[in-house]
Amino acid sequence: MSVEINLRLMESKDLNRVLEIENESFLSPWKRQDLLYELNENPINVIYVLEVIENSTKEIAGFIDFMITFSSSTISQIAVAKKYRNMQVGSKLLNRMIEHLKSEYDEEVETITLEVRTHNKTAIAFYEKYGFEAVMIKPDYYSNGDDALYMIRRLI
């Protein structure tokens, strides 16, 4: 049994699977129209998916959605399907984002930023492992009143 992975830009055909991952991953998941906007209309947005290919069957295991504005990039979302968690999918997605920024923007993008719920200790530990540092807390950032931890990582 051979298992391969493919990191590629998201396509419209991936939308239903990405929405499934979205719904099982977030307290306030984005709606179809939100993802469609990110995919097709937002000129500063990039979405990668990680596809697992096993015995000619393909399944999207996770995705990363990020924006690039001037010298900064912001992770809007990163999510991994439950059955693929703790299998380095998130790491591969984050590394692909960093490769994209370095190859496409050649030191123009200096930092990566993100917000994460302050109670999401697993995600915070993941980001810290990859060099993100907490900068500040944004009170009542999320629609349910949760605070966000604003984090940053320097690329250059």
QUIHURA-V374909 format. One record per residue. PSI is psi in whole degrees, 0 to 359 (999 if undefined). BURIAL is 1 if it has 24 or more other C-alpha atoms within 12 Angstrom, else 0. Layout:
psi | burial
PSI | BURIAL
PSI | BURIAL
This chain:
psi | burial
122 | 0
138 | 0
128 | 0
160 | 0
150 | 1
119 | 1
121 | 1
165 | 1
143 | 1
145 | 1
164 | 1
326 | 0
344 | 0
352 | 1
313 | 1
316 | 0
319 | 1
321 | 1
322 | 1
313 | 1
318 | 1
311 | 1
329 | 0
354 | 0
332 | 1
147 | 0
323 | 0
77 | 0
150 | 0
157 | 1
167 | 0
314 | 0
329 | 0
313 | 0
322 | 1
320 | 1
312 | 0
318 | 1
317 | 1
338 | 0
334 | 0
110 | 0
346 | 0
12 | 0
146 | 1
137 | 1
125 | 1
147 | 1
152 | 1
120 | 1
131 | 1
129 | 1
116 | 0
120 | 0
50 | 0
10 | 0
131 | 0
138 | 0
135 | 1
127 | 1
340 | 1
173 | 1
159 | 1
133 | 1
121 | 1
158 | 1
154 | 1
119 | 1
112 | 0
244 | 0
14 | 0
152 | 1
142 | 1
128 | 1
117 | 1
317 | 1
147 | 1
129 | 1
146 | 1
134 | 1
143 | 1
317 | 0
348 | 0
6 | 0
152 | 0
30 | 0
22 | 0
13 | 0
313 | 1
320 | 1
316 | 1
320 | 1
314 | 1
317 | 1
323 | 0
321 | 1
313 | 1
318 | 1
316 | 0
312 | 1
318 | 1
323 | 1
324 | 0
336 | 0
0 | 0
66 | 0
7 | 0
324 | 0
116 | 1
332 | 0
157 | 1
133 | 1
164 | 1
163 | 1
142 | 1
144 | 1
135 | 1
336 | 1
357 | 0
75 | 0
326 | 0
313 | 0
318 | 1
316 | 1
320 | 0
311 | 0
320 | 1
322 | 0
329 | 0
22 | 0
9 | 0
143 | 1
141 | 1
134 | 0
315 | 0
165 | 0
133 | 0
106 | 0
143 | 0
36 | 0
320 | 0
159 | 0
335 | 0
5 | 0
356 | 0
146 | 0
154 | 0
142 | 1
121 | 1
125 | 1
153 | 1
147 | 1
131 | 1
139 | 0
328 | 1
999 | 0
